[in-house]
Amino acid sequence: MTISDPPRPRRPLTLRDVSEASGVSEMTVSRVLRDSGDVSAKTRARVLEAAKRLGYVPNKIAGGLASQRVNLVGVIIPSLSNMVFPEVLSGINEVLEDTPLQPVFGLSRYDPAHEEKVLFEMLSWRPSGMIVTGLEHSDASRAMLRAAGIPVVEIMDLDGEPIESVVGISHRRAGGEMARTIAAAGYRRIGFLGTKMPLDHRARKRFEGFTGALARAGIEVADHEFYAGGSGLKTGREMTRALLDRCPDLDFLYYSNDMIAAGGLLYCMERGIDVPGQVGLAGFNGIELLNGLPLRPATMDIQRREIGHRAARIIATCVEQGLTGAGTRVALTPRIDPGDTLRPAAAPRGGQAPADHV
């Protein structure tokens, strides 16, 4: 579903804006931002604070360039080790390669402060648009994106307030849908395995949706295991061993991503655990790696390539039409793939349909 609002007029900030906000001359502002000239520490701090608050970013491109923009689209993703994001980048590139625009990307490392630095450098080269992962950013990053005067698209997540345009899924709904599917299959002793969540907001929202839907079905998560750092097969195996050692009676394992789910599946198969009869399991993202496993783990396909396509089309259309933004919201629907590790829904008892816990 796509809902468009009228574009909002914006203009790029100038040295004069920073000068007025800091109470010093434009020449002094210029010296501070170029890190040159004899400026007191107090004045320098006042100028930098005003620039950060406004979201002002110096212009690094040649002053004589007529458009004051380059045909680049900045793309910020959290990680390249996560197999989700290369497919998003492929989708972006497939659309932009038929336009004069060229994507360039940077990594936020799931760190708002680092994202702020990457964004500052990208915007200083005056790109024609920005595609940024997620809805949670530092105040300074949000100020820079609002003040940039270019189309901005946030991707992957709909659970929050976007800066301008947004393309993605509701992770809370995705978690809730998986919980209802697991409960309908008759599983009751459920364990959760995932990343520590202070900075992985999408994983946190899925967990909230998952546990909330289970609670409405009268089920609580029996135990959980969290990890820090990169996800991988080894991590999934170790987490699964630790969780099943503590709670050997668990009958379902829900993982926050497919990589650790694949590791968990391999561990269960090595231990002779019947999957999905004794223990069912599911991951998230629908990565292609799952197709090469002895059993294909249940997962949820979030249409990663389509997210990239849609985001790039918004940017390309805005640039072509000379718009600074579109105010577009694109909500995609994730799809559950039961694979080989999630048994079918339990048959209704006494001829009654199962309760619909929404």
Summary of the structure (lengths in Angstrom):
residues: 358
radius of gyration: 23.8
end to end distance: 20.9
largest distance: 85.2
contacts: 1227
relative contact order: 0.14
helix: 41%
strand: 18%
